Amino acid sequence: METKETELISENSMNFEMRNNPDRLTNSDNGKNPCEHAPARSSSNSELMTEAEVIHFLRIPEINNSKDYHNVIEHLKRIRGLPRIHICRKALYPRKAILEWVEKEIDAGK
């Protein structure tokens, strides 16, 4: 049987491990049974991109002289149908849908 001190040390080491390994998800049991099947977080391989990531992904700074790239994204959403989803009132852009949209835009321009 574990003593309270041993249990506290074990819990602290688990908390330390969870803070230093953000790819591990926790269940509702406060990290006592971590879920190791979480996808790795990587901004370059993320399936959902933020607006800033889409701006760089579409290379907007290289092809547009606008000072506010947000306006360019707004135009693409409103006029050209740039795909996005909203999570917690934040627009996120699925990488696969953006690639498909680019292909569709290429075909439409022929």
C-alpha positions as CSV (number, residue, x, y, z in Angstrom):
1,M,0.0,0.0,0.0
2,E,1.4,3.4,-1.0
3,T,1.8,6.1,1.6
4,K,0.5,9.6,1.1
5,E,4.0,10.8,0.4
6,T,4.7,8.2,-2.2
7,E,1.4,8.9,-3.8
8,L,2.1,12.7,-3.9
9,I,5.5,12.1,-5.5
10,S,4.0,9.8,-8.1
11,E,1.3,12.4,-8.9
12,N,3.9,15.2,-9.1
13,S,6.1,13.2,-11.5
14,M,3.0,12.4,-13.7
15,N,2.2,16.1,-13.8
16,F,5.7,16.9,-14.7
17,E,5.7,14.3,-17.5
18,M,2.4,15.6,-18.9
19,R,3.6,19.2,-19.0
20,N,6.8,18.2,-20.7
21,N,5.1,15.8,-23.2
22,P,2.1,17.7,-24.7
23,D,1.4,15.0,-27.2
24,R,-0.1,12.8,-24.5
25,L,-3.7,13.3,-23.8
26,T,-5.3,12.8,-20.4
27,N,-8.5,11.1,-19.5
28,S,-11.0,12.5,-17.0
29,D,-8.9,10.9,-14.2
30,N,-6.5,13.9,-13.9
31,G,-3.6,12.3,-15.8
32,K,-3.4,9.0,-13.9
33,N,-4.2,7.1,-17.0
34,P,-2.7,9.0,-20.0
35,C,-3.8,8.2,-23.5
36,E,-0.8,7.7,-25.7
37,H,-2.6,7.5,-29.0
38,A,-2.8,11.3,-29.5
39,P,-1.5,12.6,-32.8
40,A,1.8,14.5,-32.6
41,R,1.4,18.2,-32.6
42,S,3.4,19.9,-35.4
43,S,2.5,23.2,-36.9
44,S,3.9,22.2,-40.3
45,N,1.8,18.9,-40.4
46,S,-1.3,20.1,-38.6
47,E,-4.6,19.2,-40.3
48,L,-6.2,22.5,-39.2
49,M,-4.4,25.7,-39.9
50,T,-4.9,29.2,-38.4
51,E,-5.4,32.2,-40.5
52,A,-1.7,33.1,-40.1
53,E,-0.7,29.6,-41.3
54,V,-3.0,29.9,-44.3
55,I,-1.5,33.2,-45.2
56,H,2.0,31.6,-45.3
57,F,0.7,28.4,-46.9
58,L,-0.8,30.3,-49.8
59,R,2.3,32.5,-50.0
60,I,0.2,35.7,-49.8
61,P,3.0,37.9,-48.6
62,E,5.0,37.0,-51.7
63,I,2.2,37.7,-54.2
64,N,0.2,40.5,-52.6
65,N,1.3,44.0,-51.7
66,S,-1.5,44.5,-49.1
67,K,-0.4,45.6,-45.7
68,D,-3.3,43.7,-44.0
69,Y,-3.3,40.0,-45.2
70,H,-6.4,39.5,-43.1
71,N,-8.4,41.4,-45.7
72,V,-7.0,39.2,-48.4
73,I,-8.2,36.1,-46.5
74,E,-11.6,37.7,-46.0
75,H,-11.9,38.4,-49.7
76,L,-11.0,34.8,-50.5
77,K,-13.6,33.5,-48.0
78,R,-16.3,35.8,-49.2
79,I,-15.7,35.9,-53.0
80,R,-13.8,32.7,-53.8
81,G,-15.2,30.3,-51.2
82,L,-12.1,29.6,-49.2
83,P,-13.0,26.6,-47.1
84,R,-13.0,26.9,-43.3
85,I,-14.7,25.6,-40.1
86,H,-15.4,27.4,-36.9
87,I,-14.4,26.0,-33.5
88,C,-15.0,28.1,-30.5
89,R,-15.7,31.1,-32.7
90,K,-12.3,30.8,-34.3
91,A,-12.0,30.1,-38.1
92,L,-9.7,27.1,-38.8
93,Y,-8.7,26.0,-42.3
94,P,-8.5,22.2,-43.0
95,R,-5.2,21.6,-45.0
96,K,-6.8,19.0,-47.2
97,A,-9.8,21.2,-48.1
98,I,-7.5,24.1,-48.9
99,L,-5.5,21.9,-51.2
100,E,-8.7,20.7,-52.9
101,W,-9.8,24.4,-53.2
102,V,-6.6,25.4,-54.8
103,E,-7.0,22.5,-57.4
104,K,-10.6,23.6,-58.0
105,E,-9.4,27.2,-58.5
106,I,-6.7,26.0,-61.0
107,D,-9.3,24.1,-63.0
108,A,-11.7,27.0,-63.0
109,G,-9.0,29.3,-64.4
110,K,-8.5,27.1,-67.5
